Amino acid sequence: MEGPPPDFILVPYTELPAELLRAVVESFVLREGTDYGERELSLDEKVARMIAQLKNGAANIVFDPESESVTIVAR
């Protein structure tokens, strides 16, 4: 998915406490099952990569009011 749908609410990662941010990112990483290349990455490595994408603006956390769920989308 490229960018959030218009009815989604952008949630700045900086507004989440560290524990909640990690929980959101872990949930996304575990749900996505993305291929990370030639070697499998640990959960901590996957989380660190996703947090780096949030920090550099390549991804955003969004809230879907209809389903009352949170996900991460590419920017």
N, C-alpha and C positions, 0 to 999 in steps of 0.2 A: 504494500500500500504506500503510495507516495503522498505524504502530507495528510493531515487529518481531514475528515469530512467536515463540511461547514457547521454541522450541529454539535460537533465535539468541542470540549472546553480544554484549552491548553493549560497544563499544570507545570509551572516552572519547577524543574528538579531542585532548585535552590530553596524552594519553599517547603520541601519535605525533610523531616528529621532523618538523620543518617540511617537509622534502623529501618524506617519505612521505605526510603529510597532503595536500600538493598533488597528488601522484600519484594518491591514492585519489579525491580530488574531481574531478580532471581526467578520470579514467577514467569516473566516474559521469556527469559532465556530457556527455561525448562519447557515451556509450552511450544516455543518455536522450533526446537530441534534443528537448528541451522548447521550446515556443514562448514567447518572451520578450516578446511584444507587437509594437508597430508597427515597431520597428527591431531588427535583429539585433545582439546583443551580442557583443563579442570574447570569446575564451576566458578572458582574464584577468578580464573583468567577470563572466562566469558563475561562475568559480571564486570570486571575491570574494563574490558573492551567496550561494553555497552555504556558504562558510565562515562568513559572517554568520549563516546559519540554524543552523549547528552551534553557534555561540557563544551564540545567544539561545534555544537549546533547541527550535527548531521542527523540527529534524531530528537524527537520530542515525546514527552509523556502527555497523554490525552485521556480525558474522562468522557465516557459516553453516557449522557443523562438517561437515554432511553433504556439501556441495559444495566445502568448503574455499575459499569465496569471500567477498569483502567487498562490501557495498553500503551505500547511504544510504537511510534510510526517514524518512518524515514522522512526527513524533511525535504 
